[in-house]
Amino acid sequence: MIRWPDRYDPARAPVHVANEIDTPAPPEALWAWLVRAPLWPSWYPNAKDVVVEGGASQLALGVSFTWRTFGVAIRSTVLEFVPCERIAWNAFGLGVDAYHAWEITPTAAGAHVLTEETQYGWAARLASIALPNRMSKFHQIWLEQLSAKARGGPPKPSNRSVSETP
C-alpha cells in the first residue's frame, strides 16, 4: 500500500492513476533498474534528459533530479526510499505538481510491482481530460519495460557521472 503524504492522497487529488504487474524478475533486479534513473531513457520511451543531482548514477533518499516526461520539464526529489521495497518522488513542472510512488513486493514467482501517481495543476487536469488514458498507458509501458530489463538481471555497474549507457 502506498504511503501518501496528505496533500497527495488519491481521495483529494484531481488526477490519480494506478498500475501494477506481476513479474518473474527478482525484486533486487527491479530495484536496480528503477533507481538508475539516468538509464530510464534507454528503456522507457517517456523519460528524456534525466540528470541526477551531483552527477550521481542512481536515486537515493533526498536526492533531486531533473527530467522530461510527457514533454514537460520536471524537477523531482526522492521523498521515500526503502531499498528493494519502496521509492517515491515529487514532480514539479509547468502546470504539474505530482507525487509518484512505487512498491515492490516479493512473490513466490518473482515480484509484484505497483506504481501510483497523483497530480494537481492545470496541465495535469487538462491532460487527464484531453487524453484520459495517456498516463496510465505510459505507466504500464514503464512497468512492462522495467520487468523486461530486470528479467535480464541488474544493470552493469558504472562509475560514469552524467551520461550512462545500459
C-alpha positions in Angstrom: 0.0 0.0 0.0 1.3 3.4 -1.0 2.1 5.8 1.9 0.6 9.0 0.6 1.5 12.4 2.0 -1.8 14.1 3.0 -1.7 16.5 0.1 -1.3 13.8 -2.5 -3.8 11.3 -1.1 -5.9 10.0 -4.1 -9.1 10.9 -2.3 -8.0 14.6 -2.6 -6.1 14.8 -5.8 -7.9 15.5 -9.0 -5.7 13.1 -11.0 -4.8 9.6 -9.9 -3.5 6.5 -11.8 -2.5 3.1 -10.5 -0.8 0.4 -12.5 0.7 -3.0 -11.5 2.4 -6.0 -12.8 3.4 -9.5 -11.7 6.9 -10.4 -13.0 9.3 -13.3 -12.7 12.1 -10.7 -12.2 13.6 -10.6 -8.7 13.0 -7.5 -6.5 16.7 -6.7 -6.4 17.0 -6.5 -10.2 13.8 -4.4 -10.5 15.1 -2.1 -7.9 18.5 -1.7 -9.5 16.9 -0.7 -12.8 14.4 1.7 -11.1 16.9 3.6 -9.1 19.3 4.0 -12.0 17.3 7.0 -13.3 19.9 8.1 -15.9 19.3 4.8 -17.7 15.5 5.3 -18.0 15.6 6.9 -21.4 17.4 3.8 -22.8 14.4 1.6 -22.0 11.4 3.8 -21.1 10.3 6.0 -24.1 8.6 8.6 -22.0 11.7 9.6 -20.0 14.2 12.0 -21.5 17.2 14.1 -20.3 17.4 12.5 -16.9 20.1 14.2 -14.7 20.6 13.2 -11.1 21.8 16.0 -8.8 25.6 16.0 -8.3 26.1 13.7 -11.3 25.1 10.6 -9.2 24.3 7.4 -11.1 21.3 6.5 -9.1 18.5 7.8 -6.9 18.6 7.9 -3.1 16.6 9.5 -0.3 16.6 13.3 -0.6 18.3 13.3 -4.0 16.9 15.6 -6.6 16.8 15.0 -10.4 15.6 16.7 -13.5 14.0 15.1 -16.5 11.4 15.4 -19.2 8.3 13.3 -19.3 5.1 13.9 -21.4 7.0 16.8 -23.0 7.3 18.7 -19.7 10.5 19.6 -17.9 10.2 18.2 -14.3 12.2 18.6 -11.1 11.8 15.8 -8.6 13.1 14.9 -5.2 13.1 11.4 -3.7 10.9 11.5 -0.6 10.7 7.8 0.3 13.4 5.2 -0.2 13.3 1.7 1.2 15.8 -0.4 -0.8 14.1 -3.1 -2.9 10.7 -2.2 -1.5 9.6 1.4 -1.9 10.5 4.6 -3.7 8.6 7.8 -4.2 9.3 11.3 -5.6 7.5 14.5 -6.1 7.4 16.1 -9.5 7.1 19.8 -10.3 6.8 21.3 -13.7 4.8 23.9 -15.7 1.2 23.2 -14.6 2.1 20.0 -12.7 2.5 19.1 -9.0 2.7 15.4 -8.6 3.7 12.5 -6.4 4.8 9.2 -7.9 5.3 6.1 -5.8 6.5 2.6 -6.4 6.1 -0.5 -4.3 7.9 -3.8 -5.0 6.6 -6.9 -3.2 8.4 -10.3 -3.4 6.3 -13.2 -4.6 6.9 -16.9 -4.9 7.3 -16.4 -8.7 9.3 -13.1 -8.6 7.7 -9.8 -7.6 4.6 -7.7 -7.8 5.2 -4.1 -8.7 2.7 -1.3 -8.0 3.1 2.3 -9.2 0.7 5.1 -8.5 0.7 8.8 -9.2 -1.5 11.7 -8.1 -1.4 15.1 -9.7 -2.5 18.7 -9.3 -2.2 21.6 -11.7 -3.8 23.0 -14.8 -1.7 20.9 -17.2 -2.3 17.7 -15.3 -6.1 18.3 -15.3 -6.1 19.3 -19.0 -4.1 16.2 -20.0 -6.4 13.9 -18.0 -9.4 15.4 -19.8 -8.0 15.6 -23.3 -6.1 12.3 -23.2 -7.7 10.4 -20.3 -5.7 7.2 -20.5 -2.3 8.5 -21.5 -0.6 8.5 -18.1 -2.0 5.0 -17.3 -0.8 3.7 -20.7 2.7 5.0 -20.3 3.0 3.8 -16.7 2.0 0.4 -17.9 4.7 0.6 -20.6 7.2 1.7 -17.8 6.2 -1.4 -15.7 6.5 -3.8 -18.7 9.9 -2.4 -19.8 11.1 -2.5 -16.2 10.1 -6.1 -15.9 11.8 -7.0 -19.2 15.0 -5.3 -18.2 15.1 -6.8 -14.7 14.5 -10.3 -16.1 18.0 -10.0 -17.6 19.5 -9.1 -14.3 20.6 -5.7 -12.8 22.3 -3.1 -15.0 26.0 -3.3 -15.2 27.8 -1.2 -12.6 29.0 2.1 -13.8 31.2 4.9 -12.5 30.0 7.3 -15.2 28.6 10.5 -13.7 26.5 12.2 -16.3 25.8 10.1 -19.4 25.3 6.4 -19.0 24.6 3.5 -21.3 22.9 0.3 -20.4 
